[in-house]
Amino acid sequence: MNQRSSQTEGTFGDIKRNLGYDRLRRRGESGVKLEIYLVAIGQNIRKYHRLKMNREKKAEEIHSAVN
């Protein structure tokens, strides 16, 4: 039996704990899918923003060390 990846479980755990998102508010398959897609888009935007800010911070540190 293969082991499951914990990578996706970490993402769902982050959404549930850090965002306080513990319950779906829509009914029906299409509503639930839409809600999950929106939450996933928000999570990806947060991840992208965090990555971009870290890169800018490192670039500033390198620039200030050179000058």
C-alpha positions in Angstrom: 0.0 0.0 0.0 1.3 3.4 -1.0 1.7 6.2 1.6 -0.4 9.3 1.1 1.3 12.6 0.5 1.0 14.9 3.5 1.5 17.9 1.2 -2.2 18.5 0.4 -3.2 17.7 3.9 -1.0 20.6 5.1 -2.7 22.9 2.7 -6.2 21.9 4.0 -4.9 22.2 7.6 -3.6 25.7 6.9 -6.9 26.7 5.4 -8.9 25.3 8.3 -6.7 26.6 11.1 -5.2 29.8 9.9 -8.1 31.1 7.9 -10.7 29.7 10.3 -12.5 28.0 7.3 -14.0 24.9 8.8 -17.4 24.5 7.0 -18.8 24.8 3.5 -21.6 27.4 3.3 -23.1 26.4 0.0 -25.3 23.4 -0.9 -25.3 21.3 -4.0 -22.3 20.0 -6.0 -21.9 23.0 -8.1 -22.0 25.4 -5.2 -19.5 23.4 -3.2 -17.2 23.2 -6.1 -17.4 26.9 -6.6 -16.7 27.6 -3.0 -13.7 25.2 -2.9 -12.3 26.8 -6.1 -12.6 30.3 -4.6 -10.8 29.2 -1.4 -8.1 27.5 -3.4 -7.6 30.7 -5.5 -7.3 32.7 -2.3 -4.8 30.3 -0.9 -2.7 30.4 -4.1 -2.8 34.3 -4.1 -1.6 34.3 -0.5 1.2 31.8 -1.3 2.3 33.9 -4.4 2.3 37.1 -2.4 4.4 35.5 0.4 6.9 34.2 -2.2 7.1 37.6 -3.9 7.7 39.5 -0.7 10.5 37.1 0.3 12.2 37.5 -3.0 12.0 41.3 -2.8 13.4 41.2 0.8 16.3 39.1 -0.3 17.0 41.3 -3.3 17.0 44.4 -1.0 19.4 42.7 1.4 21.8 41.8 -1.5 21.6 45.3 -2.9 22.3 46.9 0.5 25.2 44.5 1.1 26.8 45.5 -2.2 26.5 49.2 -1.7 
